[in-house]
Amino acid sequence: MLAERRKLSAMRISSGALALALMICAGGASASQPAQDQSGQAALERGLVAYKAGSFGAALPALKAAAAEGSDTTRFFAEFYMARIHADSASPHIDHPKAFVLFRKLADENADIDPDDHQRAPFVAKALIALAGYVRHGLKDIDVPANPRRAASYLHHAAIFFGDKEAQFELAKLYLSGEGGGDDVRRGLHYLSALSEQSYPSAQALLAELFWKGRYVKSDERRALALITMAVEAAPPHDRIWIEETYHSIYCGATSGTRQEANGIMARWRRIFARPAAEPADRGGLGGRELQPERQCSNGEAVAIRRGGPVAGVVAARPAIPAQQGSEVVQGSILSLGYRAAGGPSPSTGATK
């Protein structure tokens, strides 16, 4: 059971990144390589296969051997997945100080690589996101103080320089919490708006809650329902539970008129927004719809949820909705909630201290 949990955790953490690493690993070995490099490459491949299977106990020694024996590229990927294992709360090898040191090393050595051409770029972005999580709350074991502004700086680099959507979402939440620096609310709403246009389900769901509750934006139940409906249709497995809970709450609280108007808004947005990213196929052979309980409103009405795939993996916690500071409400449509609507520069040019 524990091994299965770790396997699901590995799938949740980096299914796409892991596939890329395996491809690089498989294509990197050649007869012309020195024997030591080939040995490191083979160790990396064993480690990644074990990691993907959730066998972290078998993955760690193979990854350590790869880091010691392989080329710089082999060492990079080995250290990245060692850090992932040590940072994973589902792993018996959890060791946050080791994870922090490894992530910081990877970020420091690769922070300025070409984000368009370099195969390491998406992994460096994930290292920066992990660093931001540690720095934001601090790490007492090695005397790392809490520093939300430094966390914002890490996220900003991952979000802007590397274009990582997860970093943009985490940065939005940090800005809305008031911990990221000046003009936070507008920056946070900009990222949620831009990500929603790119059909990033978690951002759509969080923005839907803000519209529903009238927090930081003028209350708009139609847009809230439209956003959460689009989010729930494309929700990834690890975020699906909290997104479905949000959908259930908003759908049941909406009137029939609001639902009809939301359908019209969605029809327009579907012509404008990017197509949602496709989820990986269900390799376990389990259909999702039959295994998921149907939801009902308090009056017994069934809640229709159009799901894009099965629930699987370790689920993410529902993002906390930050308490609104002051009385500022940012006006504008879903397509113009960012700095341009406020007459300011793009957040990508703003300094993050």
N, C-alpha and C positions, 0 to 999 in steps of 0.2 A: 504493500500500500504506500509506504514511504517513497519507494523507488518510483512508483507511478506519479506521486505528487511532484517529485523532483522533475520527472520527465515533462509533466504539464507545465511546470514553472519554466523549464528551459524553452519550451515551445512559446510560452507567453513572452519571455524576455526578448528573444532575438531570432524568430523563425526565419525572417528574410535575411538578416545579417549573417546568421549561421550558414544559410545556404550559399551566400556569397563567399564566406570564408572557406567553405568546403570546395567550391569551384576553384578558388585561387590556389588552395592546397593541392587539388587534383591536377591542376594545370602547371604547377610550378616546378615539379621534379623533372629532371632530364638526365640522360646518361653522362652529360658533360659536367654535371655538378660534382664537387668534391664529395667524398664518401660521407664526411661529417654533415654536410648540408642535407644530403639525401636521408641520413639517419634522423636528423631533426625534422625534416618534412614528413617522414613516415610516422614519427612520434606525434606530430601535430595532428595528422589525419586520425590516428587512433584516439587521441584526446577529444577531438571534435565529434567523432562518432559516438564515443561514450557520453559526452556532454549532451548530445542530442537525445540519447536514450535515457537521460536522467541518472546515469551511473556516475555520479560525481566522484565517488571514491576511486573508480578506475580512471576517470578523466584527469584528475590532478597529477598523479605521477607522470603520465604521458605528456601532459602540458609542461610540467617542470623540465622534463628531458628535452622537449622541443625548444624551450627557452634557452637551455644551456648549450645545446648542440647545433641549433639551426642558424640560418641567416638572419639578418635584421628583420626581414619581413616575417619569417617564421616566428622569431622571438616576439614581435609585436602582437601577432594573433594569439600566441600562447599566453602571453601576459594578460591580454584583454579577457580571455575566457577564464583564466585563473581569478582575475578580479571579480568577474561575474559570479563565480562559484562562492567566493568569500563574502560577497555582498548579498547573497540570496538567503532570505530568511527561512526558506524551505530546505536549506542545505545543512547537514550536520557539520559541515566544514566552515560555517559562517565565522568570519573574522573581519570585522569592519575596519580595524586599523590597517590590516594587510591590504584590503580592498582599496582603501583610501590612498595608500602609498602607491599602489600599482596604477590606479586611475590617474593620479597626479603625474606620475612619471610618463605615462602615455600621452597625456595632454600637453605637458611641458615640452616633450620631444617632437610633437607633431602639430602644435597649435597653428602653424602657419603654412601647412602643406596646401597644395592646390586643391580646392574643394571640387573642381570640375574633372580633373584628370587623375587624381590619386585614389587608388583602391582603398586606402586606409581612411578616407575622409568620413564615411558614415560611422565608423567605429570610434573615431576621435570625438565626434559629436556626442555619441552615447557616453563616452568617458567624461566629457564636460558636464553632461546632465547628471551623472552619478556624483561627480565632485560637488555640484551645486547643492544636491540633496544633503551631503555631509556638511558642507560649509554653512548652509542656511541654519541648521540646528546645532552645529558644533559636534565635536567628538571628544568627549572627556578623557577617554583612555589614552590619547596621545596629545592632550592639551590643545586641541583645535577649537578655538572659540567660535561661537555663533556669529556669523557675519552675513546678514541678508544681502547687503550691497555687493559683497564679493560673489555671493551666489547668483545675483542678478547679472554680474559681469560674465560669469561662466555661461549662463544660459543665453545671454545676449550674443556671445561669440558663436555658440552652437546654432542659435536661431538665425543669425544674420550671415555670418561668414560661411557656415556650412549648410544653411537652409533647412535645418532639421525641424520638422513639424512638431514633434514631441517637445522639443525645446521651446518652440514658440508658444505652445499651449501652457507649459510649466511657467514660462515667463509671464504670460497673461495672468495666471493665477497669483503669481508673486506680486505683480503690479497692483492687482485689485486688492491684495491684502494690505497694501500701504507700506510694504517693506522694501520696495525696489528703488526708491528715489523720487525725484520731483515729477509732477504731472502724471502720476501713476495710473489714475483711472482711465484717462484717455488712451494711454498706451495699451493698457490691458484690453480695453474694448476694441481697439484697432486690431490686435492680434486675434481676438475671438471672432471678429467680423471677417477678417481675411481668411482665417482657417475655415470658417463656416462656408464661405464662397468656394473653398477648395474641397468641400464635402468631408471635412474632418469631424467624425461623429462626436467625439468628446467635447470639442469646442461648440458644436451645434447644441448639444445637450445643456452645457453650462450656460450658454447665452440664452437658451430657452427659459431656464430657471430665472435668469435676471429679468427677462421680459415679463414672465409670469408674476414675479413678486414686485416688479417695479423698482428694482435695486440698480442704481446707477443709470438706468434708462427709464423712459416713460413706459408705464405698464401697457402691454399690448398682448392680450390673450390670443389673438389670431396668429401673430407671428410666433409666439411661444409654442403653440400647438403645431404650427407648420414646421418649425425648426426641430422640435423633439420627435415628430413623426419621421422626418428625413434621417435624423440621427439613429432612431431605433431600427430603421430598415437596414442600415449599413453598419451597425455597432459591431466592433470586433469582439471575439469571445471574452477576453479578459475585462472588458468594460460593459458587457451587455447587461449584467444584473442591475447596476445602479442606473444605467440609462433606461432600462425597462421600468424601473421603479419611478423614475421621473416622468416617463411617458404615462404611466398608470395614473399618477397624481394629476397631471395636467389634463389628460383626456377626460377623466371622470369629473373634473371641475369645470369643463367647458360646456357651454350650451350647444344645442344643435345648430343654431345660427353661426356660432363661432366656428364650429367644425366645418360647416359649408364654406365659410369665408377662408378658413385655413387651407382647404383644398384648392381654392382658386389661387392663393398665394403660392402654394407649392408648385402648381402648374407653371407659373411664371418663373419661379426660381429654378426649376429643373432645366429650363432652357438656358439659364445663365450660369449656374453653378457647375463646377467640374464634376465629372462622373465619379462616383465613389470608388475607392480602390477595392479591387477584388480580394476576397479573403482566400487563404490557402484551402485546398480541398480537404474534406474530412477523411484523413487516411485511416481512421479507426473504424470506418464503416458504420458508424452510428448516425442515424438520422436525428436531426435536432428537434423537429416539431413534435414528434411523438413523445419525447422525453421531457418536454417543458410544460409545467402546469399553466393552464389558462388563467388569466386574471379576470377579476370582476370588480365593478364599482360597488359601492355600498348599497345601491338599489337593486343589485343583482344583474345589471347590464354587463354583458361580456365585453371585455376590452380587446378589440381587434389589434393584434400586433403582427405586422408583416416583417418577418425576420429574414435576414440574409444568409443565415447559416446556423450551425449548432452551437450550443453553449459548451465550452471546453476550456480546460486550463485553469490556472490560478487567477481568480478574479481580482480586479483592482477595486480599491475603496472608492466610495462616492466622494468626489471633491467637495470640500467644505465651501459653502457660499460665504465670502467675506462679509462681515458687517459693514454697512455703508457708513463712511466717514463724512460727517457734515450733511448737507442737503443738496449737493450738486447732482443734477440729472443731465446726462448728455443727450441732446436731441439728435435726431437723424434717422435715416432708414438703415436697414440691415446692410445695404450696400455702401453706406457712407458713414459708418460709425467711427472711423479712425481719425487721424490727425487732419486729413484733408478737409473733412467736414467742419473741423474746428478752426480751419485757417492756419494750421501750423505745419511744420516740416514733417516729413516721414519719420516714424520712430526709428528707422534704421540709421538715421543720421544723428540721433540723439545720443548724448554721452550717458553711459551707465557707470556710476561711480561705485 
